[in-house]
Amino acid sequence: MRPTLTLAVTLRTLAALAVVAVLALAVAISTGSVSVGMRDVTAALAGHTQGEGAAIVRELRLPRALAAFGVGGLLALAGALMQILLRNPLADPYVLGISGGAAAGALGAMTVGASMLVGPAAFAGALLSTLIVFALARADGANPTWAPTRLLLTGVVVAAGWGAVIALLLTLAPAAQLKGMVYWLLGDLAGAGAPFASLTVLAIVLACALATARDLNALSQGALDAAAVGVDVARVTLILYALAALATAAAVTTAGSIGFVGLIVPHAMRLAFGNDQRLLLPASALAGGTLLVVADTAARTVVAPLELPVGVLTALIGVPAFLWLLNRTR
């Protein structure tokens, strides 16, 4: 049976998630080594005050919090798309090697000192990883379909290969850059800068995914069932993987490698709200953004003035969740 959902329920659920996201952003902006009250935060955002507190809010905390929201939303949305594609709750862009390709491309640009090419190199690495996985996972050269198990196993092997490339790049990197590269690789939002790129890509990917939500609902029931109701399975599969690659590359470009957000959030949203993609996709984006905002706030305040890589905190949450999912699907 196909998932059904009323518009009123969808809007109420998304509104509740949006409120939680706004609260998380408010806490992130007001929390830090310099405490800024909510009244001062509101005044600073409205441009009514100047000074150190206002500068901290507008120039440091707000861009970082918005970048964290954009990256978290991208990772969760990419994970949701991959789980639809493979019909497997363990599917994740990191497991399939997309993020490994993006990270290897970005680190390669850093190694040669081409800082302006970090973004394009990450996108190129993600695209190359996508092409490799699909080329190797194709079961029949004349038939553009991919068996989920074969695709997942191919992705794991490609991810391991990118891991070796990353280790080689770190070995060859100049000593002066090595510490920053390793820290970035663990997930670092301190240098995220302007958040508009990640937020723009998030909006584009979400809009494209929602445009095919009905096809995705059919595909989540199985490729044969989807084809039986007129879905072009090969076309939708390519769209899903391309969108997931774009989302992951944008996230890695902005904040480095942050794992497990794309695994935990879509699965939690599916358990809470069902499998209707019209709700699941925007809910995953909102919840993923909220999770990373909270994790980043904790990363910069738990051991202040030191700052933890946010990827470490997401891994501490994600590893037990992954083991639980693995045992549940055994």
Beta strands, then each sheet from edge to edge (+ up, - down):
strand 1: 138-140
strand 2: 143-146
sheet 1: 1+ 2-
end
